């Protein structure tokens, strides 16, 4: 419950703001740890007691930030989404619509997985496998995340098609499915075998699919 004073500028408004700021910092500290744990061990591995011990916080304090294990899991999914957007989506938005943006989006995703932004590889690949056959809010959050990613890939490809850089007769959803499948396969193989060959294979496969569907004279940008 808030105890803020209704009078602007009073000292009572600054103290709660300070508590809120400290709470936000603590919440961010906790979420930075939860996304790492969940990417390796899954969302079910999260608990207030474990986080309190590892981060030197009180168990009651951690619990108060989220209120339930489910809300902790959902907050972790949202934080992973924020990080994913920064690492994968934002870089592609700096490139004009077209095949260059498609290529940048794919390379950013491969860099994100290969660079172990999350120690377990792609956060969403692992957690979707954990919750795909379940029901409930966490499952629904993963469905939304997966749909958003698929929609983004399809829209980016369609922009290239409308712009005349991909053939007008291509099946955009099919091409998006194949590209995402190559990236996910690379992530899984790399995490399992602890090596990077799969990323090179995925990159070559994506480049081949884009060349085969591009209009005459179009070429892919050179890698960064």
Backbone as CSV, one residue per row, in Angstrom:
resi,resn,N_x,N_y,N_z,CA_x,CA_y,CA_z,C_x,C_y,C_z
1,UNK,0.855,-1.185,0.000,0.000,0.000,0.000,0.891,1.236,0.000
2,UNK,0.524,2.224,-0.780,1.308,3.452,-0.856,0.923,4.397,0.266
3,UNK,1.943,5.069,0.811,1.706,6.082,1.845,2.160,7.450,1.360
4,UNK,2.184,7.629,0.033,2.618,8.919,-0.508,1.703,10.039,-0.026
5,UNK,2.314,11.182,0.271,1.537,12.354,0.655,0.865,12.941,-0.571
6,UNK,-0.359,13.482,-0.441,-1.012,14.117,-1.590,-0.448,15.481,-1.893
7,UNK,0.497,15.957,-1.073,1.023,17.304,-1.261,2.360,17.241,-2.001
8,UNK,2.417,17.740,-3.231,3.653,17.702,-4.005,4.769,18.438,-3.284
9,UNK,5.968,17.842,-3.362,7.127,18.504,-2.793,7.334,18.226,-1.331
10,UNK,6.423,17.542,-0.663,6.612,17.253,0.752,7.665,16.187,0.923
11,UNK,8.273,16.115,2.111,9.309,15.119,2.370,8.751,13.717,2.324
12,UNK,7.449,13.553,2.529,6.858,12.219,2.520,6.875,11.599,1.120
13,UNK,6.957,12.418,0.098,6.979,11.855,-1.252,8.373,11.378,-1.625
14,UNK,9.426,11.940,-1.017,10.773,11.554,-1.395,11.176,10.229,-0.761
15,UNK,10.745,9.968,0.465,11.147,8.721,1.114,10.601,7.498,0.393
16,UNK,9.304,7.469,0.048,8.821,6.320,-0.715,9.517,6.183,-2.065
17,UNK,9.840,7.332,-2.720,10.537,7.249,-3.990,11.881,6.564,-3.817
18,UNK,12.571,6.870,-2.720,13.843,6.229,-2.452,13.681,4.734,-2.256
19,UNK,12.636,4.339,-1.546,12.387,2.919,-1.345,12.052,2.233,-2.658
20,UNK,11.270,2.919,-3.472,10.916,2.351,-4.777,12.160,2.166,-5.632
21,UNK,13.043,3.177,-5.612,14.266,3.082,-6.406,15.137,1.927,-5.933
22,UNK,15.278,1.778,-4.614,16.071,0.656,-4.095,15.416,-0.671,-4.450
23,UNK,14.084,-0.707,-4.355,13.368,-1.919,-4.715,13.555,-2.273,-6.172
24,UNK,13.541,-1.254,-7.032,13.747,-1.501,-8.457,15.146,-2.020,-8.741
25,UNK,16.135,-1.471,-8.041,17.509,-1.946,-8.229,17.637,-3.396,-7.787
26,UNK,17.019,-3.706,-6.641,17.082,-5.079,-6.150,16.357,-6.024,-7.105
27,UNK,15.209,-5.587,-7.578,14.447,-6.406,-8.521,15.267,-6.692,-9.774
28,UNK,15.956,-5.672,-10.279,16.778,-5.863,-11.469,17.937,-6.809,-11.199
29,UNK,18.532,-6.700,-10.006,19.614,-7.603,-9.620,19.120,-9.041,-9.601
30,UNK,17.945,-9.252,-9.022,17.367,-10.595,-8.943,17.078,-11.125,-10.344
31,UNK,16.480,-10.309,-11.198,16.110,-10.774,-12.528,17.330,-11.065,-13.399
32,UNK,18.404,-10.321,-13.195,19.614,-10.611,-13.950,20.128,-12.009,-13.613
33,UNK,19.919,-12.417,-12.364,20.328,-13.769,-11.969,19.319,-14.819,-12.422
34,UNK,18.031,-14.506,-12.348,17.027,-15.509,-12.697,17.076,-15.886,-14.170
35,UNK,17.338,-14.924,-15.050,17.386,-15.275,-16.468,18.552,-16.209,-16.758
36,UNK,19.664,-16.020,-16.047,20.814,-16.911,-16.233,20.503,-18.316,-15.724
37,UNK,19.910,-18.395,-14.531,19.560,-19.708,-13.973,18.580,-20.425,-14.886
38,UNK,17.516,-19.719,-15.277,16.465,-20.351,-16.073,16.972,-20.808,-17.430
39,UNK,17.916,-20.098,-18.007,18.424,-20.485,-19.327,19.173,-21.812,-19.273
40,UNK,19.684,-22.162,-18.100,20.435,-23.414,-17.932,19.576,-24.501,-17.294
41,UNK,18.856,-24.134,-16.232,18.142,-25.129,-15.424,16.624,-25.090,-15.578
42,UNK,16.103,-24.064,-16.212,14.662,-23.941,-16.381,14.034,-23.039,-15.331
43,UNK,12.827,-22.591,-15.622,12.124,-21.692,-14.709,11.745,-22.355,-13.392
44,UNK,11.565,-23.670,-13.398,11.196,-24.351,-12.164,12.326,-24.355,-11.152
45,UNK,13.542,-24.052,-11.605,14.688,-24.020,-10.691,14.735,-22.741,-9.863
46,UNK,13.861,-21.795,-10.145,13.878,-20.515,-9.440,13.148,-20.632,-8.112
47,UNK,13.736,-20.055,-7.075,13.083,-20.001,-5.766,13.613,-18.800,-5.005
48,UNK,12.770,-18.253,-4.146,13.176,-17.087,-3.349,14.345,-17.438,-2.450
49,UNK,14.325,-18.641,-1.861,15.406,-19.048,-0.969,16.742,-19.117,-1.677
50,UNK,16.772,-19.727,-2.834,18.026,-19.840,-3.591,18.553,-18.472,-3.984
51,UNK,17.668,-17.614,-4.483,18.100,-16.285,-4.911,18.608,-15.460,-3.742
52,UNK,17.928,-15.578,-2.611,18.368,-14.839,-1.425,19.769,-15.267,-1.017
53,UNK,20.017,-16.568,-1.011,21.329,-17.085,-0.630,22.414,-16.631,-1.594
54,UNK,22.145,-16.770,-2.891,23.164,-16.444,-3.889,23.459,-14.949,-3.970
55,UNK,22.446,-14.114,-3.701,22.612,-12.669,-3.867,22.786,-11.929,-2.554
56,UNK,22.784,-12.662,-1.429,22.966,-12.021,-0.133,21.783,-11.174,0.277
57,UNK,20.584,-11.608,-0.067,19.367,-10.879,0.283,18.546,-11.714,1.257
58,UNK,17.500,-11.111,1.804,16.603,-11.873,2.663,15.568,-12.594,1.815
59,UNK,15.192,-13.788,2.241,14.194,-14.551,1.499,12.867,-13.799,1.449
60,UNK,12.492,-13.199,2.575,11.229,-12.455,2.608,11.287,-11.244,1.687
61,UNK,12.473,-10.626,1.589,12.624,-9.474,0.705,12.468,-9.853,-0.752
62,UNK,13.061,-10.979,-1.137,12.925,-11.446,-2.516,11.478,-11.793,-2.811
63,UNK,10.834,-12.497,-1.876,9.446,-12.898,-2.078,8.541,-11.670,-2.212
64,UNK,8.831,-10.641,-1.412,7.996,-9.435,-1.439,8.062,-8.725,-2.787
65,UNK,9.171,-8.879,-3.494,9.319,-8.224,-4.790,8.398,-8.823,-5.849
66,UNK,8.051,-10.114,-5.685,7.293,-10.799,-6.732,5.966,-11.385,-6.235
67,UNK,5.911,-11.829,-5.002,4.654,-12.297,-4.430,4.348,-13.759,-4.622
68,UNK,4.899,-14.364,-5.664,4.660,-15.788,-5.897,5.731,-16.310,-6.850
69,UNK,5.893,-17.612,-6.864,6.858,-18.218,-7.778,6.441,-17.984,-9.223
70,UNK,5.148,-18.058,-9.486,4.680,-17.848,-10.849,4.989,-16.439,-11.334
71,UNK,4.780,-15.438,-10.472,5.087,-14.068,-10.877,6.594,-13.902,-11.074
72,UNK,7.409,-14.586,-10.275,8.852,-14.560,-10.471,9.196,-15.147,-11.838
73,UNK,8.547,-16.228,-12.206,8.790,-16.835,-13.509,8.367,-15.897,-14.642
74,UNK,7.198,-15.291,-14.502,6.710,-14.382,-15.534,7.600,-13.152,-15.662
75,UNK,8.054,-12.630,-14.523,8.950,-11.476,-14.556,10.266,-11.846,-15.231
76,UNK,10.719,-13.076,-15.026,11.945,-13.555,-15.661,11.770,-13.645,-17.171
77,UNK,10.623,-14.132,-17.619,10.345,-14.190,-19.055,10.328,-12.779,-19.647
78,UNK,9.715,-11.845,-18.950,9.669,-10.459,-19.456,11.067,-9.858,-19.526
79,UNK,11.888,-10.123,-18.520,13.253,-9.599,-18.525,14.064,-10.213,-19.660
80,UNK,13.890,-11.505,-19.880,14.585,-12.152,-20.997,14.143,-11.534,-22.327
81,UNK,12.857,-11.209,-22.431,12.362,-10.558,-23.641,12.974,-9.189,-23.855
82,UNK,13.153,-8.457,-22.772,13.777,-7.131,-22.872,15.217,-7.253,-23.367
83,UNK,15.946,-8.197,-22.806,17.339,-8.408,-23.211,17.403,-8.872,-24.663
84,UNK,16.511,-9.779,-25.036,16.464,-10.271,-26.413,16.228,-9.115,-27.387
85,UNK,15.303,-8.236,-27.042,15.021,-7.097,-27.916,16.252,-6.220,-28.098
86,UNK,16.984,-5.985,-27.030,18.185,-5.157,-27.101,19.271,-5.810,-27.951
87,UNK,19.435,-7.109,-27.801,20.525,-7.813,-28.456,20.228,-8.204,-29.903
88,UNK,18.969,-8.493,-30.205,18.624,-9.053,-31.513,17.796,-8.092,-32.365
89,UNK,16.749,-7.537,-31.787,15.811,-6.746,-32.585,16.330,-5.339,-32.857
90,UNK,16.837,-4.662,-31.825,17.286,-3.271,-31.996,18.336,-3.127,-33.107
91,UNK,19.364,-3.993,-33.158,20.360,-3.822,-34.228,19.757,-3.890,-35.628
92,UNK,18.778,-4.768,-35.817,18.179,-4.894,-37.149,17.372,-3.654,-37.517
93,UNK,16.849,-2.955,-36.532,16.050,-1.762,-36.813,16.901,-0.608,-37.337
94,UNK,18.219,-0.730,-37.192,19.108,0.313,-37.707,19.363,0.149,-39.204
95,UNK,18.877,-0.958,-39.770,19.081,-1.246,-41.191,17.762,-1.005,-41.928
96,UNK,17.782,-0.351,-43.087,16.537,-0.109,-43.837,15.826,-1.415,-44.170
97,UNK,14.497,-1.379,-44.269,13.750,-2.588,-44.633,14.273,-3.190,-45.933
98,UNK,14.301,-4.509,-45.971,14.799,-5.195,-47.155,15.601,-6.411,-46.750
99,UNK,16.299,-6.989,-47.711,17.051,-8.198,-47.434,18.207,-7.935,-46.463
100,UNK,18.703,-6.691,-46.454,19.757,-6.341,-45.507,19.277,-6.418,-44.071
101,UNK,18.038,-5.992,-43.839,17.480,-6.082,-42.491,17.237,-7.543,-42.100
102,UNK,16.772,-8.347,-43.050,16.588,-9.771,-42.770,17.912,-10.395,-42.342
103,UNK,18.943,-10.108,-43.114,20.260,-10.680,-42.837,20.795,-10.208,-41.484
104,UNK,20.610,-8.932,-41.193,21.082,-8.409,-39.908,20.325,-9.054,-38.746
105,UNK,19.038,-9.264,-38.902,18.238,-9.901,-37.859,18.751,-11.315,-37.594
106,UNK,19.037,-12.041,-38.658,19.547,-13.410,-38.497,20.937,-13.418,-37.863
107,UNK,21.806,-12.551,-38.320,23.154,-12.504,-37.756,23.124,-12.069,-36.292
108,UNK,22.252,-11.132,-35.969,22.143,-10.704,-34.573,21.670,-11.855,-33.696
109,UNK,20.731,-12.660,-34.193,20.258,-13.809,-33.421,21.383,-14.813,-33.222
110,UNK,22.134,-15.115,-34.273,23.237,-16.070,-34.150,24.314,-15.535,-33.206
111,UNK,24.587,-14.240,-33.273,25.559,-13.630,-32.349,25.071,-13.724,-30.905
112,UNK,23.792,-13.488,-30.710,23.185,-13.555,-29.369,23.314,-14.952,-28.782
113,UNK,23.061,-15.965,-29.592,23.178,-17.336,-29.099,24.642,-17.725,-28.927
114,UNK,25.466,-17.459,-29.936,26.880,-17.836,-29.881,27.608,-17.096,-28.767
115,UNK,27.256,-15.843,-28.518,27.917,-15.055,-27.492,27.463,-15.370,-26.088
116,UNK,26.492,-16.275,-25.946,25.987,-16.703,-24.639,25.553,-15.501,-23.794
117,UNK,24.731,-14.668,-24.411,24.074,-13.607,-23.649,23.389,-14.226,-22.434
118,UNK,22.786,-15.394,-22.648,22.314,-16.258,-21.563,23.215,-17.492,-21.576
119,UNK,23.710,-17.927,-20.424,24.689,-19.019,-20.409,24.184,-20.321,-20.998
120,UNK,22.868,-20.510,-21.023,22.321,-21.732,-21.591,21.976,-21.611,-23.068
121,UNK,22.478,-20.581,-23.730,22.118,-20.352,-25.121,20.861,-19.510,-25.203
122,UNK,20.031,-19.733,-26.218,18.808,-18.948,-26.347,17.869,-19.257,-25.192
123,UNK,17.534,-18.241,-24.419,16.642,-18.409,-23.270,15.323,-19.053,-23.685
124,UNK,14.737,-18.562,-24.748,13.387,-18.982,-25.123,13.358,-20.398,-25.678
125,UNK,14.410,-20.821,-26.352,14.461,-22.179,-26.876,14.332,-23.190,-25.737
126,UNK,15.093,-22.971,-24.655,15.057,-23.907,-23.542,13.769,-23.857,-22.750
127,UNK,13.277,-22.655,-22.479,12.090,-22.524,-21.635,10.829,-22.962,-22.377
128,UNK,10.778,-22.748,-23.680,9.638,-23.245,-24.438,9.552,-24.761,-24.336
129,UNK,10.688,-25.439,-24.403,10.692,-26.900,-24.266,10.209,-27.321,-22.883
130,UNK,10.474,-26.485,-21.876,10.060,-26.793,-20.512,8.547,-26.663,-20.329
131,UNK,7.936,-25.713,-21.022,6.524,-25.396,-20.786,5.610,-25.681,-21.977
132,UNK,6.124,-26.244,-23.059,5.295,-26.361,-24.260,4.065,-27.251,-24.075
133,UNK,4.157,-28.279,-23.236,3.024,-29.194,-23.061,2.193,-28.880,-21.819
134,UNK,2.490,-27.781,-21.154,1.757,-27.394,-19.951,0.665,-26.388,-20.300
135,UNK,-0.041,-25.966,-19.289,-1.023,-24.897,-19.456,-0.808,-23.881,-18.346
136,UNK,-1.367,-22.690,-18.523,-1.247,-21.670,-17.494,-0.567,-20.423,-18.000
137,UNK,-0.410,-19.419,-17.144,0.128,-18.122,-17.546,1.547,-18.170,-18.108
138,UNK,2.414,-19.018,-17.542,3.781,-19.070,-18.059,3.786,-19.670,-19.465
139,UNK,3.029,-20.737,-19.655,2.891,-21.307,-20.997,2.371,-20.251,-21.974
140,UNK,1.361,-19.504,-21.552,0.780,-18.483,-22.425,1.795,-17.393,-22.757
141,UNK,2.638,-17.045,-21.787,3.666,-16.034,-22.026,4.679,-16.533,-23.058
142,UNK,4.997,-17.836,-23.008,5.935,-18.387,-23.977,5.301,-18.457,-25.361
143,UNK,4.012,-18.763,-25.416,3.306,-18.758,-26.699,3.360,-17.359,-27.314
144,UNK,3.098,-16.348,-26.502,3.120,-14.970,-26.992,4.503,-14.580,-27.493
145,UNK,5.544,-14.972,-26.746,6.909,-14.648,-27.145,7.258,-15.330,-28.467
146,UNK,6.882,-16.592,-28.595,7.171,-17.324,-29.823,6.423,-16.727,-31.012
147,UNK,5.158,-16.387,-30.810,4.369,-15.788,-31.885,4.937,-14.433,-32.295
148,UNK,5.382,-13.647,-31.316,5.942,-12.329,-31.618,7.205,-12.458,-32.458
149,UNK,8.048,-13.431,-32.117,9.291,-13.636,-32.858,8.995,-14.120,-34.285
150,UNK,8.075,-15.060,-34.411,7.705,-15.563,-35.736,7.104,-14.452,-36.591
151,UNK,6.234,-13.658,-35.980,5.600,-12.558,-36.707,6.628,-11.541,-37.173
152,UNK,7.603,-11.246,-36.308,8.654,-10.299,-36.683,9.460,-10.818,-37.867
153,UNK,9.839,-12.087,-37.833,10.605,-12.651,-38.941,9.797,-12.619,-40.225
154,UNK,8.520,-12.984,-40.146,7.670,-12.961,-41.339,7.510,-11.544,-41.872
155,UNK,7.303,-10.583,-40.981,7.122,-9.197,-41.420,8.399,-8.660,-42.073
156,UNK,9.545,-8.998,-41.509,10.812,-8.531,-42.059,11.049,-9.116,-43.449
157,UNK,10.713,-10.384,-43.617,10.826,-11.009,-44.939,9.829,-10.398,-45.918
158,UNK,8.617,-10.132,-45.451,7.605,-9.580,-46.338,7.968,-8.163,-46.792
159,UNK,8.617,-7.412,-45.902,9.085,-6.082,-46.301,10.075,-6.195,-47.460
160,UNK,10.940,-7.205,-47.395,11.911,-7.408,-48.469,11.197,-7.836,-49.755
161,UNK,10.152,-8.641,-49.617,9.384,-9.067,-50.793,8.669,-7.869,-51.433
162,UNK,7.973,-7.084,-50.610,7.252,-5.913,-51.112,8.225,-4.907,-51.728
163,UNK,9.417,-4.824,-51.185,10.419,-3.902,-51.714,11.111,-4.391,-52.966
164,UNK,10.734,-5.569,-53.440,11.287,-6.070,-54.691,12.603,-6.806,-54.556
165,UNK,13.023,-7.114,-53.328,14.303,-7.780,-53.130,14.159,-9.290,-52.961
166,UNK,12.953,-9.762,-52.668,12.656,-11.194,-52.677,11.559,-11.437,-53.709
167,UNK,11.547,-12.627,-54.280,10.561,-12.944,-55.317,9.138,-12.797,-54.789
168,UNK,8.260,-12.362,-55.629,6.870,-12.133,-55.206,6.132,-13.431,-54.930
169,UNK,6.622,-14.554,-55.472,5.909,-15.820,-55.316,6.362,-16.641,-54.112
170,UNK,7.249,-16.104,-53.293,7.745,-16.906,-52.169,6.658,-17.051,-51.106
171,UNK,6.722,-18.177,-50.417,5.842,-18.449,-49.278,6.548,-17.897,-48.035
172,UNK,6.170,-16.699,-47.621,6.870,-16.019,-46.521,6.832,-16.821,-45.223
173,UNK,5.673,-17.316,-44.770,5.659,-18.105,-43.527,6.558,-19.347,-43.608
174,UNK,6.606,-20.003,-44.773,7.462,-21.183,-44.921,8.937,-20.796,-44.820
175,UNK,9.308,-19.718,-45.493,10.704,-19.276,-45.457,11.100,-18.863,-44.047
176,UNK,10.206,-18.157,-43.349,10.481,-17.763,-41.967,10.668,-19.000,-41.086
177,UNK,9.823,-19.997,-41.277,9.916,-21.238,-40.501,11.278,-21.896,-40.722
178,UNK,11.717,-21.976,-41.952,12.987,-22.627,-42.260,14.172,-21.868,-41.664
179,UNK,14.136,-20.547,-41.749,15.236,-19.743,-41.198,15.310,-19.890,-39.683
180,UNK,14.161,-19.776,-39.010,14.142,-19.924,-37.551,14.582,-21.327,-37.151
181,UNK,14.172,-22.343,-37.908,14.569,-23.717,-37.597,16.081,-23.884,-37.684
182,UNK,16.702,-23.275,-38.669,18.157,-23.354,-38.793,18.844,-22.701,-37.595
183,UNK,18.342,-21.572,-37.160,18.944,-20.883,-36.017,18.777,-21.700,-34.733
184,UNK,17.588,-22.247,-34.536,17.344,-23.031,-33.326,18.165,-24.311,-33.322
185,UNK,18.338,-24.924,-34.488,19.163,-26.127,-34.566,20.617,-25.809,-34.223
186,UNK,21.086,-24.657,-34.690,22.460,-24.252,-34.370,22.621,-24.028,-32.878
187,UNK,21.652,-23.372,-32.263,21.699,-23.132,-30.825,21.758,-24.456,-30.057
188,UNK,20.875,-25.385,-30.407,20.812,-26.656,-29.692,22.105,-27.448,-29.842
189,UNK,22.626,-27.531,-31.062,23.841,-28.296,-31.294,25.040,-27.672,-30.598
190,UNK,25.120,-26.341,-30.626,26.251,-25.665,-29.990,26.251,-25.852,-28.482
191,UNK,25.076,-25.725,-27.860,24.983,-25.905,-26.410,25.317,-27.347,-26.032
192,UNK,24.799,-28.294,-26.804,25.027,-29.703,-26.491,26.484,-30.102,-26.638
193,UNK,27.116,-29.666,-27.713,28.480,-30.104,-28.013,29.549,-29.094,-27.604
194,UNK,29.136,-27.913,-27.145,30.059,-26.863,-26.739,31.053,-26.521,-27.847
195,UNK,30.522,-26.280,-29.028,31.355,-25.867,-30.160,30.525,-24.995,-31.092
196,UNK,31.196,-24.343,-32.051,30.528,-23.312,-32.840,30.280,-23.682,-34.297
197,UNK,30.639,-24.885,-34.696,30.477,-25.263,-36.106,29.044,-25.092,-36.580
198,UNK,28.087,-25.406,-35.720,26.675,-25.335,-36.111,26.259,-23.923,-36.512
199,UNK,26.870,-22.904,-35.909,26.527,-21.527,-36.273,26.964,-21.219,-37.709
200,UNK,28.127,-21.723,-38.084,28.605,-21.505,-39.454,27.691,-22.220,-40.451
201,UNK,27.244,-23.418,-40.077,26.342,-24.160,-40.960,24.993,-23.439,-41.089
202,UNK,24.487,-22.931,-39.974,23.218,-22.211,-40.008,23.333,-20.954,-40.853
203,UNK,24.418,-20.235,-40.681,24.626,-19.007,-41.445,24.671,-19.313,-42.938
204,UNK,25.386,-20.390,-43.306,25.472,-20.776,-44.715,24.101,-21.196,-45.241
205,UNK,23.349,-21.933,-44.432,22.023,-22.374,-44.855,21.057,-21.208,-45.051
206,UNK,21.103,-20.242,-44.138,20.227,-19.067,-44.255,20.603,-18.254,-45.486
207,UNK,21.904,-18.064,-45.695,22.356,-17.310,-46.863,21.903,-17.998,-48.149
208,UNK,21.978,-19.316,-48.185,21.563,-20.065,-49.370,20.070,-19.904,-49.637
209,UNK,19.249,-19.974,-48.582,17.802,-19.816,-48.755,17.465,-18.409,-49.242
210,UNK,18.141,-17.406,-48.709,17.860,-16.035,-49.133,18.317,-15.794,-50.570
211,UNK,19.462,-16.355,-50.948,19.917,-16.206,-52.340,18.937,-16.870,-53.304
212,UNK,18.426,-18.036,-52.918,17.523,-18.769,-53.800,16.159,-18.103,-53.935
213,UNK,15.816,-17.245,-53.008,14.508,-16.579,-53.061,14.619,-15.102,-53.411
214,UNK,15.835,-14.601,-53.573,16.006,-13.180,-53.883,15.792,-12.931,-55.371
215,UNK,15.513,-11.693,-55.703,15.338,-11.325,-57.104,16.692,-11.265,-57.787
216,UNK,16.668,-11.330,-59.089,17.912,-11.355,-59.858,18.739,-10.104,-59.585
217,UNK,20.001,-10.316,-59.337,20.909,-9.200,-59.104,21.082,-8.829,-57.642
218,UNK,20.222,-9.386,-56.772,20.352,-9.077,-55.351,21.454,-9.942,-54.732
219,UNK,22.205,-9.350,-53.847,23.234,-10.103,-53.130,23.152,-9.782,-51.657
220,UNK,23.606,-10.722,-50.843,23.565,-10.505,-49.395,24.712,-9.601,-48.973
221,UNK,24.479,-8.775,-47.936,25.575,-7.970,-47.417,26.667,-8.861,-46.856
222,UNK,27.878,-8.349,-46.844,28.960,-9.096,-46.221,28.743,-9.142,-44.723
223,UNK,29.217,-10.214,-44.078,29.122,-10.329,-42.636,29.925,-9.261,-41.957
224,UNK,29.553,-8.983,-40.697,30.236,-7.931,-39.966,31.579,-8.450,-39.478
